[in-house]
Amino acid sequence: MSHDTIRFADERYGLGDSLATIGKLLGVNPETVRQSLLKEGVKLRQRRGWK
């Protein structure tokens, strides 16, 4: 993912979008979004229902 795409994903994630939603918007696998955000140092939320 490009730097601009990762910034977009970070913004959307910060607004509450899920990795799956962001992946659909960008046409990539949610795991790709997850790995890219982690690489940029973004702290990810826990999945719903997980403790």
VMD Tcl script that builds the backbone (N, CA, C; Angstrom):
set m [mol new atoms 153]
animate dup $m
set s [atomselect $m all]
$s set {name element resname resid chain x y z} {
  {N N MET 1 A 0.843 -1.169 0.000}
  {CA C MET 1 A 0.000 0.000 0.000}
  {C C MET 1 A 0.894 1.240 0.000}
  {N N SER 2 A 0.473 2.247 -0.732}
  {CA C SER 2 A 1.241 3.493 -0.810}
  {C C SER 2 A 1.084 4.294 0.485}
  {N N HIS 3 A 1.979 5.251 0.672}
  {CA C HIS 3 A 1.923 6.102 1.862}
  {C C HIS 3 A 0.569 6.818 1.963}
  {N N ASP 4 A 0.075 7.340 0.844}
  {CA C ASP 4 A -1.216 8.042 0.849}
  {C C ASP 4 A -2.362 7.101 1.198}
  {N N THR 5 A -2.292 5.878 0.710}
  {CA C THR 5 A -3.335 4.894 0.995}
  {C C THR 5 A -3.318 4.517 2.469}
  {N N ILE 6 A -2.129 4.369 3.024}
  {CA C ILE 6 A -2.020 4.047 4.445}
  {C C ILE 6 A -2.544 5.205 5.295}
  {N N ARG 7 A -2.249 6.429 4.900}
  {CA C ARG 7 A -2.784 7.594 5.626}
  {C C ARG 7 A -4.309 7.590 5.593}
  {N N PHE 8 A -4.882 7.288 4.411}
  {CA C PHE 8 A -6.339 7.210 4.273}
  {C C PHE 8 A -6.884 6.127 5.211}
  {N N ALA 9 A -6.250 4.952 5.206}
  {CA C ALA 9 A -6.694 3.848 6.061}
  {C C ALA 9 A -6.608 4.239 7.533}
  {N N ASP 10 A -5.538 4.918 7.913}
  {CA C ASP 10 A -5.362 5.364 9.292}
  {C C ASP 10 A -6.472 6.335 9.688}
  {N N GLU 11 A -6.792 7.267 8.808}
  {CA C GLU 11 A -7.872 8.222 9.085}
  {C C GLU 11 A -9.207 7.504 9.265}
  {N N ARG 12 A -9.507 6.590 8.350}
  {CA C ARG 12 A -10.785 5.862 8.427}
  {C C ARG 12 A -10.843 4.991 9.681}
  {N N TYR 13 A -9.727 4.345 10.003}
  {CA C TYR 13 A -9.679 3.505 11.200}
  {C C TYR 13 A -9.900 4.362 12.444}
  {N N GLY 14 A -9.307 5.533 12.461}
  {CA C GLY 14 A -9.486 6.459 13.571}
  {C C GLY 14 A -10.918 6.933 13.727}
  {N N LEU 15 A -11.650 6.951 12.619}
  {CA C LEU 15 A -13.061 7.341 12.653}
  {C C LEU 15 A -13.977 6.180 13.038}
  {N N GLY 16 A -13.381 4.975 13.188}
  {CA C GLY 16 A -14.167 3.835 13.643}
  {C C GLY 16 A -14.441 2.765 12.611}
  {N N ASP 17 A -13.983 2.953 11.376}
  {CA C ASP 17 A -14.185 1.913 10.357}
  {C C ASP 17 A -13.398 0.661 10.720}
  {N N SER 18 A -13.948 -0.488 10.368}
  {CA C SER 18 A -13.255 -1.749 10.611}
  {C C SER 18 A -12.195 -1.986 9.539}
  {N N LEU 19 A -11.280 -2.896 9.830}
  {CA C LEU 19 A -10.273 -3.274 8.842}
  {C C LEU 19 A -10.951 -3.850 7.597}
  {N N ALA 20 A -12.028 -4.605 7.800}
  {CA C ALA 20 A -12.756 -5.189 6.675}
  {C C ALA 20 A -13.374 -4.104 5.794}
  {N N THR 21 A -13.964 -3.093 6.419}
  {CA C THR 21 A -14.576 -1.999 5.663}
  {C C THR 21 A -13.519 -1.238 4.877}
  {N N ILE 22 A -12.406 -0.942 5.527}
  {CA C ILE 22 A -11.328 -0.218 4.852}
  {C C ILE 22 A -10.777 -1.049 3.696}
  {N N GLY 23 A -10.614 -2.342 3.933}
  {CA C GLY 23 A -10.142 -3.233 2.875}
  {C C GLY 23 A -11.064 -3.210 1.665}
  {N N LYS 24 A -12.372 -3.230 1.905}
  {CA C LYS 24 A -13.334 -3.172 0.792}
  {C C LYS 24 A -13.215 -1.854 0.039}
  {N N LEU 25 A -13.090 -0.760 0.774}
  {CA C LEU 25 A -12.967 0.553 0.135}
  {C C LEU 25 A -11.727 0.630 -0.755}
  {N N LEU 26 A -10.650 -0.003 -0.302}
  {CA C LEU 26 A -9.381 0.070 -1.020}
  {C C LEU 26 A -9.162 -1.082 -1.998}
  {N N GLY 27 A -10.023 -2.099 -1.913}
  {CA C GLY 27 A -9.871 -3.252 -2.799}
  {C C GLY 27 A -8.712 -4.155 -2.407}
  {N N VAL 28 A -8.442 -4.217 -1.090}
  {CA C VAL 28 A -7.374 -5.083 -0.590}
  {C C VAL 28 A -7.896 -5.933 0.561}
  {N N ASN 29 A -7.139 -6.952 0.901}
  {CA C ASN 29 A -7.485 -7.835 1.993}
  {C C ASN 29 A -7.368 -7.079 3.322}
  {N N PRO 30 A -8.293 -7.308 4.258}
  {CA C PRO 30 A -8.206 -6.640 5.553}
  {C C PRO 30 A -6.878 -6.893 6.274}
  {N N GLU 31 A -6.289 -8.063 6.063}
  {CA C GLU 31 A -4.990 -8.363 6.688}
  {C C GLU 31 A -3.899 -7.446 6.139}
  {N N THR 32 A -4.009 -7.072 4.866}
  {CA C THR 32 A -3.060 -6.124 4.277}
  {C C THR 32 A -3.190 -4.777 4.963}
  {N N VAL 33 A -4.421 -4.359 5.214}
  {CA C VAL 33 A -4.667 -3.096 5.929}
  {C C VAL 33 A -4.072 -3.191 7.329}
  {N N ARG 34 A -4.354 -4.289 8.012}
  {CA C ARG 34 A -3.867 -4.496 9.378}
  {C C ARG 34 A -2.347 -4.405 9.433}
  {N N GLN 35 A -1.673 -5.154 8.569}
  {CA C GLN 35 A -0.208 -5.167 8.570}
  {C C GLN 35 A 0.364 -3.785 8.257}
  {N N SER 36 A -0.252 -3.085 7.323}
  {CA C SER 36 A 0.228 -1.746 6.946}
  {C C SER 36 A 0.083 -0.760 8.097}
  {N N LEU 37 A -1.050 -0.824 8.800}
  {CA C LEU 37 A -1.257 0.075 9.932}
  {C C LEU 37 A -0.292 -0.245 11.075}
  {N N LEU 38 A -0.101 -1.530 11.345}
  {CA C LEU 38 A 0.840 -1.918 12.393}
  {C C LEU 38 A 2.253 -1.447 12.065}
  {N N LYS 39 A 2.634 -1.582 10.807}
  {CA C LYS 39 A 3.968 -1.158 10.370}
  {C C LYS 39 A 4.175 0.339 10.583}
  {N N GLU 40 A 3.079 1.103 10.493}
  {CA C GLU 40 A 3.137 2.556 10.705}
  {C C GLU 40 A 2.999 2.937 12.177}
  {N N GLY 41 A 2.830 1.931 13.052}
  {CA C GLY 41 A 2.759 2.206 14.485}
  {C C GLY 41 A 1.371 2.520 15.011}
  {N N VAL 42 A 0.349 2.241 14.211}
  {CA C VAL 42 A -1.029 2.492 14.650}
  {C C VAL 42 A -1.427 1.420 15.660}
  {N N LYS 43 A -1.955 1.849 16.806}
  {CA C LYS 43 A -2.437 0.901 17.811}
  {C C LYS 43 A -3.829 0.443 17.400}
  {N N LEU 44 A -3.981 -0.857 17.231}
  {CA C LEU 44 A -5.260 -1.398 16.774}
  {C C LEU 44 A -6.195 -1.678 17.941}
  {N N ARG 45 A -7.494 -1.527 17.670}
  {CA C ARG 45 A -8.522 -1.823 18.666}
  {C C ARG 45 A -8.673 -3.338 18.793}
  {N N GLN 46 A -9.193 -3.766 19.945}
  {CA C GLN 46 A -9.539 -5.173 20.087}
  {C C GLN 46 A -10.776 -5.455 19.250}
  {N N ARG 47 A -10.864 -6.686 18.761}
  {CA C ARG 47 A -12.055 -7.069 18.006}
  {C C ARG 47 A -13.251 -7.124 18.955}
  {N N ARG 48 A -14.424 -6.806 18.441}
  {CA C ARG 48 A -15.641 -6.857 19.256}
  {C C ARG 48 A -15.836 -8.268 19.790}
  {N N GLY 49 A -16.205 -8.346 21.061}
  {CA C GLY 49 A -16.463 -9.641 21.669}
  {C C GLY 49 A -15.223 -10.311 22.207}
  {N N TRP 50 A -14.034 -9.752 21.938}
  {CA C TRP 50 A -12.770 -10.327 22.449}
  {C C TRP 50 A -12.372 -9.566 23.701}
  {N N LYS 51 A -11.875 -10.281 24.667}
  {CA C LYS 51 A -11.496 -9.641 25.930}
  {C C LYS 51 A -10.034 -9.800 26.208}
}
mol reanalyze $m
mol bondsrecalc $m
mol representation Tube
mol addrep $m
